[in-house]
Amino acid sequence: MGRYVARRLLQMIPVFLGSTLLVFLMMYALPGDPVRALAGEQHVDASQIAAMKASLGLDKPIWLQYLNYLGNLFQGDFGQQIGTQRPVAEVISEAYPITVRLAIFAFVFTVVAGISLGIIAGLKAESIRDRGLLGLTLVLISMPSFVLGFLVQYFVAFELGIAKPNVSLEPTNGELIMPAIVLASLSLAYVARLTRTSVAENIRADYMRTAVAKGLPRRRVIGVHLMRNSLIPVVTFLGTDIGALMGGAIVTEGIFNIKGVGSLVFEALKKREGATVVGVVTLLVVVYLVCSLLVDLLYAVLDPRIRYA
């Protein structure tokens, strides 16, 4: 196990470098001059622009800028914003906790509701409840998140009046429930379908008939024998979904006026703040890589036949 973990950690290095380099080039090499764009249509002396570039290290070759970024990154320095001169780490630390809470609520809702609905439908495949689940998940998959967000906001906040349409600057856990449900809707649909398909397939397997023939309790047959094998593809999806929930919250945060990472990236893209975008994406890449490693390790827990050399 230790050798496998060490090998996976080594494999993460080129993935991390490639992902961060791609985003870095997209923000600094392709869009043009971010310092001149900050001035807008105002006339700014060329010497002032050159001085600002030198202070930010933007006058160096792009490959050297990336190496300097990596060196500072390992010291906890994500750079600083061009417009406000604030450290990017400070800006991210203000927005990240809100998005993490929102993603956790959405993830828990996805796991509990999605797996439960998938089990209920998969145990009675081709039944009315199974067809109802497939229809519901098809609607969730087909409906854009901003449409679902506005519908939920309208009916829950304005028609029923049981929640506020927008969250406060420092939202409570209760205020994040409605945005979390909207954020989790697409993932819930995929998890429910994956679970339903896997359960419906495995329930007809030979080992299930053997477990029933041995006279094992139904709870043990379903909870141990069926679920441990059926959850492997679901765990694979959920492992990558954590990062997707954190990175895909831009629309949801915009609808409910949540000042999290999504709104931070949106504002940074409008203002051409490349350091902020690169810093946020770097953290998301780390989250993806860690979750991918944890998913691989969970395979051995779900299926004892899997062993790592």
DRENDOMI-312514 format. One record per residue (C-alpha): residue in three letters; x, y, z. Coordinates in Angstrom, 3 decimals, m for minus. Layout:
<nodes>
> ALA  X  Y  Z
...
</nodes>
This chain:
<nodes>
> MET  0.000  0.000  0.000
> GLY  2.781  2.422  0.898
> ARG  4.549  1.877  m2.420
> TYR  1.313  2.411  m4.296
> VAL  0.631  5.704  m2.493
> ALA  4.181  6.880  m3.165
> ARG  3.832  5.995  m6.851
> ARG  0.523  7.856  m7.106
> LEU  1.999  10.910  m5.416
> LEU  4.802  10.932  m7.973
> GLN  2.244  10.656  m10.777
> MET  0.462  13.710  m9.408
> ILE  3.493  15.936  m9.993
> PRO  3.276  16.134  m13.830
> VAL  m0.517  16.469  m13.632
> PHE  m0.191  19.376  m11.210
> LEU  2.525  21.068  m13.250
> GLY  0.669  20.605  m16.529
> SER  m2.650  21.912  m15.168
> THR  m1.180  24.968  m13.479
> LEU  1.036  25.744  m16.490
> LEU  m1.942  25.601  m18.853
> VAL  m4.001  27.986  m16.717
> PHE  m0.998  30.252  m16.177
> LEU  m0.412  30.546  m19.929
> MET  m4.100  31.191  m20.580
> MET  m4.155  34.062  m18.085
> TYR  m0.767  35.669  m18.766
> ALA  0.395  34.729  m22.264
> LEU  m2.817  34.832  m24.324
> PRO  m5.081  37.707  m23.161
> GLY  m2.546  40.517  m23.649
> ASP  m1.216  43.088  m21.207
> PRO  m3.138  42.946  m17.894
> VAL  m1.461  46.101  m16.544
> ARG  m2.446  48.192  m19.556
> ALA  m5.936  46.717  m19.451
> LEU  m6.240  47.910  m15.849
> ALA  m5.797  51.514  m17.009
> GLY  m8.695  51.172  m19.442
> GLU  m9.068  54.125  m21.817
> GLN  m7.112  56.479  m19.577
> HIS  m3.742  57.648  m20.808
> VAL  m0.970  56.237  m18.634
> ASP  2.683  57.010  m19.084
> ALA  4.697  54.085  m20.441
> SER  7.226  54.434  m17.649
> GLN  4.492  53.930  m15.043
> ILE  3.290  50.784  m16.794
> ALA  6.850  49.485  m17.006
> ALA  7.427  50.196  m13.312
> MET  4.245  48.340  m12.320
> LYS  5.208  45.384  m14.504
> ALA  8.625  45.270  m12.886
> SER  7.133  45.348  m9.384
> LEU  4.811  42.459  m10.265
> GLY  7.458  40.502  m12.157
> LEU  5.507  40.693  m15.423
> ASP  8.455  42.080  m17.365
> LYS  10.236  38.734  m17.283
> PRO  9.832  35.910  m19.854
> ILE  6.697  33.840  m19.350
> TRP  8.637  30.676  m18.438
> LEU  10.528  32.563  m15.741
> GLN  7.281  34.038  m14.416
> TYR  5.880  30.514  m14.075
> LEU  8.974  29.246  m12.270
> ASN  8.811  32.214  m9.900
> TYR  5.137  31.482  m9.313
> LEU  5.890  27.862  m8.412
> GLY  8.711  28.907  m6.107
> ASN  6.488  31.394  m4.301
> LEU  3.611  28.916  m4.263
> PHE  5.523  26.388  m2.188
> GLN  6.109  29.173  0.321
> GLY  2.390  29.930  0.535
> ASP  2.584  33.040  m1.673
> PHE  m0.038  33.104  m4.456
> GLY  1.029  36.534  m5.672
> GLN  m0.937  39.747  m5.429
> GLN  m3.765  41.385  m7.292
> ILE  m2.869  44.062  m9.811
> GLY  m5.733  46.420  m9.031
> THR  m5.952  46.293  m5.239
> GLN  m2.381  45.132  m4.494
> ARG  m3.860  42.695  m1.970
> PRO  m2.242  39.271  m1.534
> VAL  m4.163  36.641  m3.469
> ALA  m3.907  34.226  m0.524
> GLU  m5.758  36.742  1.649
> VAL  m8.505  37.213  m0.948
> ILE  m8.946  33.462  m1.397
> SER  m8.991  32.852  2.371
> GLU  m12.005  35.163  2.647
> ALA  m14.021  33.473  m0.116
> TYR  m12.926  29.848  0.126
> PRO  m14.577  28.896  3.462
> ILE  m18.029  29.864  2.145
> THR  m17.618  27.781  m1.005
> VAL  m16.254  24.846  1.008
> ARG  m19.338  24.902  3.255
> LEU  m21.627  25.153  0.229
> ALA  m19.828  22.259  m1.496
> ILE  m19.977  20.092  1.650
> PHE  m23.728  20.628  2.026
> ALA  m24.252  19.891  m1.666
> PHE  m22.049  16.794  m1.477
> VAL  m23.856  15.395  1.572
> PHE  m27.215  15.988  m0.103
> THR  m25.955  14.296  m3.277
> VAL  m24.694  11.234  m1.399
> VAL  m27.713  10.757  0.862
> ALA  m30.495  11.554  m1.603
> GLY  m28.814  10.224  m4.753
> ILE  m27.755  6.839  m3.367
> SER  m31.052  6.354  m1.509
> LEU  m33.146  7.060  m4.609
> GLY  m30.895  4.847  m6.721
> ILE  m31.247  1.923  m4.310
> ILE  m35.024  2.286  m4.116
> ALA  m35.331  2.307  m7.898
> GLY  m32.687  m0.353  m8.570
> LEU  m34.267  m2.937  m6.255
> LYS  m37.453  m2.779  m8.359
> ALA  m36.160  m2.142  m11.867
> GLU  m38.759  m1.331  m14.541
> SER  m41.339  m0.548  m11.858
> ILE  m43.341  2.676  m11.559
> ARG  m40.940  4.151  m9.007
> ASP  m37.991  3.222  m11.230
> ARG  m39.502  4.962  m14.238
> GLY  m40.407  7.917  m12.040
> LEU  m36.795  8.251  m10.890
> LEU  m35.495  8.044  m14.450
> GLY  m37.935  10.757  m15.488
> LEU  m37.024  13.019  m12.568
> THR  m33.290  12.654  m13.132
> LEU  m33.734  13.292  m16.847
> VAL  m35.432  16.596  m16.035
> LEU  m32.617  17.578  m13.658
> ILE  m29.951  16.695  m16.219
> SER  m31.736  18.560  m19.022
> MET  m32.520  21.709  m17.023
> PRO  m29.769  24.380  m16.900
> SER  m28.637  25.193  m13.379
> PHE  m29.535  28.875  m13.673
> VAL  m33.117  27.984  m14.659
> LEU  m33.470  25.585  m11.729
> GLY  m31.896  28.141  m9.416
> PHE  m34.335  30.890  m10.370
> LEU  m37.297  28.487  m10.136
> VAL  m36.314  27.313  m6.659
> GLN  m35.639  30.887  m5.601
> TYR  m39.020  32.050  m6.900
> PHE  m41.183  29.317  m5.375
> VAL  m39.329  28.821  m2.084
> ALA  m38.483  32.456  m1.334
> PHE  m41.208  34.495  m3.012
> GLU  m44.218  32.174  m3.240
> LEU  m43.821  30.124  m0.050
> GLY  m41.752  32.661  1.880
> ILE  m39.859  30.043  3.876
> ALA  m36.370  31.287  2.941
> LYS  m34.622  34.473  1.890
> PRO  m33.978  34.878  m1.844
> ASN  m30.355  35.908  m1.237
> VAL  m27.903  35.022  1.487
> SER  m26.181  37.517  3.761
> LEU  m22.527  38.536  3.532
> GLU  m21.707  35.995  6.249
> PRO  m24.277  33.283  5.515
> THR  m25.458  30.874  8.164
> ASN  m25.705  27.154  7.511
> GLY  m29.478  27.469  7.105
> GLU  m29.104  30.084  4.364
> LEU  m26.842  27.769  2.355
> ILE  m29.299  24.850  2.249
> MET  m31.325  26.133  m0.711
> PRO  m28.251  27.041  m2.836
> ALA  m26.686  23.684  m1.934
> ILE  m29.733  21.794  m3.221
> VAL  m29.573  23.705  m6.506
> LEU  m25.835  23.108  m6.798
> ALA  m26.244  19.392  m6.058
> SER  m29.150  18.773  m8.437
> LEU  m27.101  17.686  m11.449
> SER  m24.744  15.516  m9.396
> LEU  m27.703  13.970  m7.585
> ALA  m29.247  12.946  m10.902
> TYR  m26.051  11.239  m12.070
> VAL  m25.474  9.513  m8.708
> ALA  m29.056  8.238  m8.610
> ARG  m28.787  6.849  m12.139
> LEU  m25.398  5.252  m11.497
> THR  m26.606  3.645  m8.289
> ARG  m29.829  2.445  m9.879
> THR  m28.028  0.859  m12.845
> SER  m25.372  m0.764  m10.679
> VAL  m27.885  m2.147  m8.167
> ALA  m30.184  m3.461  m10.897
> GLU  m27.246  m5.232  m12.544
> ASN  m25.643  m6.705  m9.415
> ILE  m28.884  m7.915  m7.862
> ARG  m29.064  m10.572  m10.608
> ALA  m25.460  m11.726  m10.075
> ASP  m24.580  m15.256  m8.965
> TYR  m23.102  m14.169  m5.616
> MET  m26.434  m12.532  m4.726
> ARG  m28.344  m15.745  m5.393
> THR  m25.780  m17.618  m3.300
> ALA  m26.183  m15.180  m0.404
> VAL  m29.964  m15.567  m0.499
> ALA  m29.675  m19.370  m0.730
> LYS  m27.526  m19.385  2.424
> GLY  m30.433  m17.839  4.294
> LEU  m28.669  m14.559  5.125
> PRO  m30.906  m11.734  6.369
> ARG  m32.165  m9.409  3.637
> ARG  m30.557  m6.432  5.363
> ARG  m27.142  m8.130  5.199
> VAL  m27.630  m9.297  1.626
> ILE  m28.434  m5.762  0.436
> GLY  m26.324  m3.725  2.838
> VAL  m23.121  m5.768  2.547
> HIS  m23.056  m8.000  m0.515
> LEU  m25.040  m5.840  m2.918
> MET  m23.984  m2.335  m1.873
> ARG  m20.239  m2.924  m1.583
> ASN  m20.056  m3.970  m5.225
> SER  m22.642  m1.518  m6.497
> LEU  m20.996  1.543  m4.974
> ILE  m17.658  1.238  m6.789
> PRO  m18.697  3.276  m9.885
> VAL  m20.605  5.692  m7.627
> VAL  m17.538  6.336  m5.471
> THR  m15.514  7.000  m8.627
> PHE  m17.967  9.702  m9.669
> LEU  m18.253  11.204  m6.187
> GLY  m14.478  11.478  m5.876
> THR  m14.248  13.856  m8.825
> ASP  m17.549  15.530  m8.004
> ILE  m16.173  17.280  m4.907
> GLY  m13.889  19.436  m7.010
> ALA  m16.625  19.931  m9.604
> LEU  m19.005  21.246  m6.932
> MET  m16.412  23.742  m5.739
> GLY  m15.457  24.847  m9.220
> GLY  m18.973  24.826  m10.660
> ALA  m20.541  27.121  m8.083
> ILE  m20.177  30.292  m10.174
> VAL  m23.771  30.259  m11.442
> THR  m25.279  29.203  m8.120
> GLU  m23.309  31.785  m6.162
> GLY  m24.365  34.448  m8.636
> ILE  m28.063  33.609  m8.310
> PHE  m28.064  33.651  m4.511
> ASN  m25.496  36.459  m4.138
> ILE  m22.949  34.268  m2.351
> LYS  m19.511  35.850  m2.019
> GLY  m17.533  32.674  m2.530
> VAL  m14.910  31.348  m4.912
> GLY  m17.301  31.344  m7.860
> SER  m18.050  35.056  m7.624
> LEU  m14.367  35.709  m6.910
> VAL  m13.303  34.001  m10.150
> PHE  m16.049  35.772  m12.115
> GLU  m14.938  39.196  m10.880
> ALA  m11.286  38.318  m11.442
> LEU  m11.963  37.338  m15.053
> LYS  m13.786  40.606  m15.675
> LYS  m10.904  42.623  m14.190
> ARG  m8.180  40.489  m15.815
> GLU  m6.764  39.519  m12.398
> GLY  m4.773  36.521  m13.566
> ALA  m3.104  35.838  m10.215
> THR  m6.473  35.324  m8.538
> VAL  m7.740  32.917  m11.197
> VAL  m4.505  30.916  m11.218
> GLY  m4.499  30.731  m7.410
> VAL  m8.074  29.445  m7.228
> VAL  m7.517  26.892  m9.999
> THR  m4.329  25.698  m8.289
> LEU  m6.271  24.900  m5.132
> LEU  m8.971  23.125  m7.148
> VAL  m6.330  21.006  m8.898
> VAL  m4.962  19.945  m5.520
> VAL  m8.490  19.033  m4.367
> TYR  m9.058  16.931  m7.498
> LEU  m5.758  15.076  m7.091
> VAL  m6.275  14.325  m3.399
> CYS  m9.836  13.124  m3.977
> SER  m8.671  10.914  m6.848
> LEU  m6.108  9.272  m4.565
> LEU  m8.659  8.730  m1.793
> VAL  m11.091  7.133  m4.266
> ASP  m8.450  4.656  m5.412
> LEU  m7.727  3.713  m1.811
> LEU  m11.442  3.255  m1.078
> TYR  m11.700  0.632  m3.814
> ALA  m9.905  m1.882  m1.578
> VAL  m12.413  m1.197  1.197
> LEU  m15.424  m1.742  m1.047
> ASP  m14.004  m4.756  m2.900
> PRO  m11.611  m7.010  m0.898
> ARG  m10.407  m8.574  m4.144
> ILE  m8.609  m5.339  m4.994
> ARG  m5.114  m5.192  m3.610
> TYR  m2.358  m2.660  m4.196
> ALA  1.217  m3.729  m4.675
</nodes>
